[in-house]
Structures are given as structure tokens and as C-alpha cells.
Amino acid sequence: MRPFTFLHLYAASIQPPSAPISSGASLFVAAGAWGAHTLLLRVSLGRRFLMMKAISETRPEGNPEVAAALALKLGVADLAGAPEEADLLSLPALLALNKPRTIVESPKLLLAGREALRAAAPGSGSVRLAPSSLGRSYRFAFRDYINFEELSAMMARRGGFTLLGSSADGQLSIGEGRECALVDRFRLLYFLPITIEWKGALSAEADRIDWTNTRARLGWKRLGKTFERPPTAERLRQNPWLVRGSVAGGGDECGMVVLENRGMGRLVYTEEGELTPA
């Protein structure tokens, strides 16, 4: 018998009999695989997220120094410049591309959105909300600033581990009596619902929303806990919320409201229905 064959048989003879893998070991392997998948996602999405963050910092409220530092890190010559003319879109056309309504994760679309918002709401002053916009409800459609929520949403869409899921499920209601409500919904660890509620009123001039109260609900209707005036929401509530533009919906037309959270950025809300590109 050749030596290598003898050694092979000997090694096989001293191995313990095979046993089924325990459930604990299976969970350990699955957790390891999920962790590795998450790590690879963070690496693969890292450049795209940094590009989005850099573009976000070129908005009026952004930090030019941060934008320049990120551009240098990314090896990009100019983030502040306008996109090519072929990429210029009206705001309705931009929102029509963002289907289903969700947080944007395309740097090109974010850059086009920045320009579309500048064209739709030039200057720094507020405008009056269209009277026919009262008594309607709107859903979140777009915003021109980027934070950790975008990265969390990008990770969640691809099955990576993330604490906070997408924040695109936001609803704005403006009542006939000028009362306003804003509700944002998240998912913690993919399953635990978090609801942030804002209450306020449209100003007498119909040019801003004055939020007066916030609260957060962690958990479900019958099993959860409510927190009054959560710090992050309270900080954002105290900023002026200016009406920067509105389009009244009627018939097949989709209504739209553009708000500026002063010091943060612009948010666009639209009614349900088809957006007609201009």
C-alpha cells in the first residue's frame, strides 16, 4: 500500500462520526453570513453614499467645506456645478422618475432634484399655500438633504443589517381649518414600528407651518410606549417651516407642496395620483 493511501485511511479512522449541526450552530453560521453580507454592502455602497452626501452639502444650507473635502476624497473636480442640460428636469418630471416613492439613492437624481427645486422655488422667501391645497393629504416624495436614513434605507433594501429602516413613509395633512399633521413611520430592526407625529397649524398668511407638538410611538397600538417631545423631532420642530411652493391638484392632476425646514433643507410632498411631467 502506498504511504499516502495508508495515511488517508488512518486519518479517516480516527475522525468522530458525523453529527447533525445543532440549531445554535446554524444560527451562528447564519448570523456570520449576514454580518459578512452587511459588511460587503457597506463597502459597495460607501462611494455612492459619500457622493450623495457631498451633493447634499451643495444645497444652500450645506457646508461648502464638507462638500469640498468629500469631493477631494472621491476624486471629483466639481460638485457644485449644474448637471448637463440633458439632465435638467422639472420638479414633476423628477418626482415621476422616483417611483415607487422612496428615498433617492441615485447621485444623478439627487443633483437633478437640487436644480429642479432651485428652479421651482427661487430666492429665499416663502410663498402662500394655494387655498385649494387645504383639506388634503400628501405623501413624502423627495428631499434635498442626506443623512444616515438614506444609508439605512439603502442597506435595508438589499437585506443588510441596519437599525433603522426606510423613512419614506411620511404623510402630511393640511385641514380645512389650517390644522396640520405630519406622520413619519420607520421600522427598527426590520419589525418594530416607530411613529413620529407632529402637530401644528398653517399660519394666517398661509406661508409657513408652525409646529407646536411632537411625540413618538415605539411599538404597536396595544403593545408599545409613547414619548412626548422626543429631542430630535423637537429640534427640527423649532426651525421655521416655510411654504416654498404648491401646486393645487384637481381632476387627474397631482397636487404638490414644497416645504423648507429652515437650516435643514427642502421636502416635497405630493398627493396620490399620477405626476404629469412639465
N, C-alpha and C positions, 0 to 999 in steps of 0.2 A: 504494500500500500504506500502510495506516495505521501511524503510528510505533510503537505498542505491539506490533503484529504483527511488524514488522521486528526490533525488539529481542528479541522472544521467539525468532525463528528464529536470530538471531545467537548468542544465549546457548546454544541447543541445539547449534549447530555447533561451538562451542569446547569442549564437555564431552568428557572422555575416554570411550571405550567402556566400558560396564558390565562388571564382572568379578565372578565369584562370590566371596562372602565367605569368607575363609580360616577354617580351624578355630580358629586362635588368636583371631581376632576374634569368632568365635561364642562361644568360652569366655569372652571378656572381657564380651560382652553378657550372657551367662547369669549370670556372677558379679555383674555390676552389678544385674541384675534380682533376684537372690536377696538381695543386700545391701539393696536398696530394700524388698523384701518383709519382711526381718528387721527393718528399722528401723520400718516401719509396725506390725508385730506388737508390738514393744517399746512403742510409743506406745499402741496399742489395749489391751494387756494391763496397762499400767502401773498404772492405778487399781485394777483388780481385785487385782493382786498386793499393792499397798500396803494395801488393805483387809484381805486375808488376813493380812498381816504384823502389822497393828495388832491384829486379833482374837487372833492368836497371842500377842501381848505381854500379854494379859489373863489368861493362864494363871498358876498360882501361881509358876512360875519366871520369868515375864516381867518386863519393865521397865515400870512404870506411866508413867514419864516419856516413854519412847519411844512408848507407846500413845497418850498424850495429845497428843504432838507430831504423830503421824500422823493422829489424829482431827481435829486442827485443820487440818492440811494438806488433808484430804479433805472438810472441812466437815461432819463428823459429830458430833452432840452427845454420844452416849454409846455406847462400845464395850463397856464392862464389864457392862452390864446383861444380864439374861437375855433370850432371844428370846421372841416371843409364845408363849402357851401352846399354840397350834395347831401350833407348830413343834417342840415338845418331843418327843424321840424316845428310846426305849430304845436301848441300845448295839446290840443285834442288829438293830433296825429301821434304825438309822443305817447299819450296815455293809451291810445288804441293799440300800440305795439306792446304795451306792458300787460299782456293777458296770459293767465289769469292775474287779477290784481294782486300784486305781491311786491315785496321789497326788491328794488332793482339790484342786480348783481353784475351788470354789464357796464364797464367804464365808459364805453362809447355812448350808451343810452343815458348814462348819468351826465356826461358832458353835453349831450344834446338837450337834456332836460334843463340844465343850468341856463343855456341860451334861450330856450323856449320860455322859461319863467321871466328872464330879463325882458324879453320882447313883450310878454303878456302883461307885465306889471312893472313898467319902467319907473325910475325915480324911487324915492324913499317914503312917500306919503301913503296914507291909507285911502280907500275908496268906499263909497256907500254900497252896502249889500243890496242887490236887486230886491225890491219888495216882494216879487213873486217867488223868491227863494225861501220865504217864511213858510212854516208848516211842512217842511220837507226833511228827509233823512238822506245822508250822504255817507259813502264809504271811502276809507283811505285808498288813495291811488298812487301817490308819489310824494317823495320829499327830496330836498336837495342837499341834505347833510347825512353824514355817515357816522355810525358808532358801532359798538360791539354787537348790536342787534342784527346788523347786516351779516356779520361773520357767523353769528349763531344760526341765522336762517339758512345761510349757505351750507353750513355743516349739517343742519337738520335735514335738509332736502336730500342729502347724499348719505344719510344713515350714520353720520358720525356722532360721537358723544358730545353733548352740549347741555349746559344747564338750562338755557332759555331758548324756547322755540321761536318761530316767526311771530313778529308783531304786526303783520299786515292786516289783521282782522280788527280794524278800528272803524267805529261808526260815529258820525256827527249828526246830531238832531237840532234843528232850529225851529222852535214852536211859533204858532201864530201870535202868541203873547210875548215873543222875543226871548223866552226861556231857552237855554242851550244845555245840551248834554253831550259829553264825549266819552265813549267807552272803548278802551283798548283791551284786547284779550291775548294772553300768552299761554304757553304750556311750559311748566317746569319739569325737567327730566322726562319730556315727551307725554306725560299723562296727567300731571297735577295742574289744574286750571288756575290762572291768576287773572283777575279782572281789575282794571284800574278805571274808576269812574270820576269824571269831572262834572261839576255843576256850575252854572253861571247864567249870564244874560247878555243879549246883544245890547250895545249902548244905544242911547236915544238917537245918536247921529247915524246909527247902523254902520259904523266904520270900524268897530272892534268888538271883541267878546271879552267881557270881564268875568273871569272865573272866580268863584267865591269859595268853593269847597272841593276837596278831593278825598277819595277813600279807596282802599284796596281790599279785595276779597281773595283769600287764599283757600282753595278747595272748592267743594261743591255746595249746592244750595242747602242741603241738610247736614253737611259734614265739612266744616271749614271755619275760618276765622276772619273777621273784618278788622282792618286797621284804618283808623281815621287819620287823614292828612299825612300820608307817607312822605318822607323827606324829599325824594327825587321828584315826585309829582308836585309837591308844594313849591319847590324851587322853580320848576318850569311854569307853574300856575301864576307866579308873581310877575313873570315877564309880560309886557304888553303883547296882546294877540290882535294884530291888525288885519282887517279885511283888505287883501291886496288885489282881489279880482273876483268876479262872479259872473256866471252865465246862467240865465234862467232857463229851466227845462220846460218843455211843452210839447205835447204830441209825442213824436218819436225822438225828439231832441233830448239829449242828456244834460242835465244841469251840472254846474261845477262851482265850487267855492275854493278860492286860494287864500290861505291864512299865512301870516308871517309871525312866528314866535320870535319877537324881537330879541336879538342876541344869539339866536339859535339857527333859524333858517325858515324856509317856506315849506308848507304842506299843502297838498292838493287833495280835495275830496270831491267825488262825483256821485251822482245818482246812479241807481241801477239802470241799465239800458245800454244801447249802442252809442259809442262815441263816434261822431261824424268828423273825420279829419278835415281841417280847413284847407 
